[in-house]
Amino acid sequence: MTGEAPRARITLGTYVAPDGLWERMAELCTVKKYEKDQIIQLQGEKPKIIYLQLEGKCKATNFFENGEEHIIFISKAPYMFGEISYLKQAGFGREQYNSSFVAMED
């Protein structure tokens, strides 16, 4: 044992990504830190990027016109989101984000 932390396995639906994929994807990204309760992706916006959650927790949520919030699920790093909507540009997925993602931790 080398004392290294175990590598996280990325699960995309039923697909489990090979070791090292998450790290390689993170190398290709621009890292941005979000504050607690900051909206990362807004429901109804056109997708611009794919998000890789490297730390902390986020919530996928829908906001309704009356101000009510419905939490769909809570994600913990490592996690990827926005990819299905983004792929619409290649002819797949949705034209807009169907939910918002909000940071739950700094």
MOQUI-V281577 format. One record per pair of residues at least 24 apart in sequence whose ideal C-beta (glycine too) atoms are under 7 Angstrom apart, sorted by the first residue. I is the first residue (numbers start at 1). GAP is how many residues later the second one is. Records with the same first field share a line. If there is no record, write none. Layout:
BEGIN
I->GAP / GAP
END
This chain:
BEGIN
8->70
10->68
12->68
22->56
25->27
26->26 / 28
34->69
35->68 / 71
36->67 / 68 / 69 / 70
37->65 / 66
38->65
39->61 / 63
40->61 / 62 / 63
41->40 / 41 / 56 / 59 / 60
42->55 / 58
43->54 / 55 / 56 / 57
44->52 / 53
45->51 / 52
46->50
47->35 / 38 / 39 / 41 / 50
49->33 / 37
50->30 / 32 / 33 / 36
51->29 / 30 / 31
52->28
53->24 / 25 / 26 / 28
54->24
56->47 / 48 / 49
57->47 / 48
58->43 / 44 / 45 / 46
59->43 / 45
60->39 / 41
61->38 / 39 / 41
62->37
63->37
72->27
74->30
END
